[in-house]
Amino acid sequence: MTKILVVEDDPAIQEMLKECLEKANYQILAAFSGTEGQLLLQQTAVDLILLDLMLPGMTGEALLRNIRQLSFVPVIVISAKKDVQERVQLLQNGADDYLIKPFDLAELLARIQIQLRHQRHTQNTQKIVYQDIELDLETHEVSVANQPVNLTMKEFQLLTLFLTYPQKVFSRQTIYETIWEEPYYDSDKTSNVHISNLRAKINLSNQQYIKTVWGIGFKFD
């Protein structure tokens, strides 16, 4: 059964979501603080997270950053914050979707289904095709415009990350800690060199796929 973690400190909203989601045949885990949510994530794997921002203790923004250092599980932020810039920042920092309170339950269910469908497609597909790039997860073969491209392991991992989540902005810290699996200590040089090399290798069709988002990191466009 699909497992959803709901991180929300309002008991009434927790109960409403629990009732709605269980009727839709989802298994629900409830956390009433960011710290509790992080603890549950350390103990069990979930398929999707519904995340409030204004939480006691660890904020939703801090929990999102911690999640993205370890996982790309879909995260839908549910918050009363309506500021457009804040919403853009959250999406850039790893949220997959954003829903403003008060929200419609039917819309929430539809957004959950979209995220889960995308996640399952990614997990069940051995090949990722994006425009004229084709990447085989099993054989590690990559082609651009039907021309084979030889990538190092790190370059292949970087390309897989970008192709799995196109349009998403990744911070340099997220990229480094995901690919190199080490704490990030001002490691721009390492990731920048590998991304520069990857850019050169996949630029066979004069398409600038990897965009620099100044002050944040990179995105695949």
N, C-alpha and C positions, 0 to 999 in steps of 0.2 A: 504494500500500500504506500502511496506517495506520502512522504512525511514533510510537514511544514512547521517551521519554528515561528511563533508569533512573539515578538519582543515589544511589549506594550504595558505601561504601568497603570493604565486605567482599567479597573476590574470590569466595568460595564462593557467597555469595548472588547476586552478579552473574551468575555462570555458571549457577546454577539458574534464575534469572529469564530469562536469555537463551534457554536451552534450551526452557523452558516456553512463552515468548511467541512464539518463532520457530515452534514446532510449531503454534501457533494463528494463524499467518500474519501476525504483526506484525513490522515492521522495528524493530530495536533500536539505540539509541544508548546507550553506556555512559559514565558519568562517575563518577570515584572521589572527587571532592571537590565542595564547593559552588562553588568558583571555576571548576573545569572545567565543571560543569553550566551555569553562567551564560555561559561562553564559547561552549559549544555552542549555547545558545539564541540567542545573538547572531548565530550563523553560519547557523542553519537553523531552519525552522518545524517544530514537532512537534504531534501530535494529543493527546498525553496525557503526563503526567509522573508517575513513581513516585519518591517523595522520602523518603530517610532523613533523620533529624534530626541524629544525632551524627556529624558529618562533620569531617574535618580542614580547617583554615582557616575558610572561611565556613560557618557552621552552616546546617542545613536551614531553621530559622526565618528567618534573614536572607535566604536565597535565595528563600523563599516571598514575603517582603515585596517583594523586587526584582521577582519575576515578576508580582505583582499590580499593580505600578505601570505595567506595560506590556501585560499580556495577561490574558485570562480562560480560558486553556487549562486543561482539567481537571487537577487535582493530587490524587493519592492519596498521603497520607503513610503510610509503613510504618516503624514504630518499635517499640522495646522499651519505651518509656515508657507506663506504664499509668495514670498519674494522670488522673482524670476532668477536673479543672479545666484541666490542660494540653491535653487533647484538645479541650475546649470552646473554649479560647482559640485554638487552631490553626484550628478550623472558623470561628470568628469573623473570623480574620485572613486567610481566603481559601482554606483547604484545602477540597476538595470531598468528601473522604472520609478515613477513618482506619482503618488496619488494624494490629493489634498483633502483633508477632513473639512466638513463631513463628506462622505463618499457614498456612492451607490454600490450595494453588495453585488449586483449583477455585473457591474463594470469591473469590480475587483476580481470576481471569478473569471471573467474573460481575460483580464490581464495576467492572471495566474496561469491560465491555460496556454496563453501565447508563450510565456517564459518557459514553461515546462516542455512545450512542443519543440521549442528551439534547442533546449538542453538535450532532449532525447535524440533529436536529429544529429546533433554534434557528436553525441556519445556512440551512436549506432552507425555512423558513416566512417568508412575507412579512408575515403577520399574527400578532400575539401577542394571545391572549385570556386574560384572567385575571379570574375572577369576572365582574363586569359592566363591565370595562374592555376595550376593543378598540383596538389600536394597529396601524396599517398602516405598515410600514417603507418602502414604496415611495412612497406618496402623502403620508406624514407626517400622515395624518388620525387623530384620536383621538376616541373616544366613551366616555362613561360612562353606564351605564343607558340606552343608545340615544340619548343627547343629545350632540351634537358639542361638543367642547372645544377652544378655541384656545390653543395653547401656543407659547411662544417656542422658538427652536432649542435653547437650553440646557435648558429645561424638558422638551422632547421627548427630548433625549439622556439626561437624568436618569431619566425614566420608562422609557425603553428599557432602561437599565442595571438598574433595579429589577425590571422585568418579566422580563428575561432570566434573572435569578438571584433569584427570590423566596425569601424566608426567609433569604437570606444577609445577614450583617451586614457593612456596608461602613464602613471608617474614613473620617473626614473627609478624610484625606490621599489615600486611594485615590480617593474621589469627585472631589476637586478635580483631581488629576493626570490622571485618566481623561477628565473632561469638558472641562477647560480646557487640558489638555496643557501645563501649566507646572509648575515646581517649587513645592512647597507650603511657604509661609512664613506660618504662622499666618493662613490664609485662611478661617477659620470664617465670618466675616461674609458673604463672597461666596456660599459654598455654602449657608449657612443661609437667606439671603434667597430664593434660587432655590427651595430645598426648601419653604420656607414658602409661597411663591406657588403651587408645584405642588400642595401639600396642599390649598390653598383651592380650586383649580380642579377637582380630581378628587373632592372631597368632596360630590358631588351626591347620593349615596345614603346619606349619614350614616355611611359606613364609613371609619374611620380607617386608611387603608392604610399610610401611612408612619409607622413607629414610631421613636421616639428610643431608642437604646440608650446609656444614660448612661455617659459616660467613654470611649465607643468611637466611635459614629457613628449610622448609621441602617440600618433593614431594612424590607423591604416585606412586609407580613403580611396 
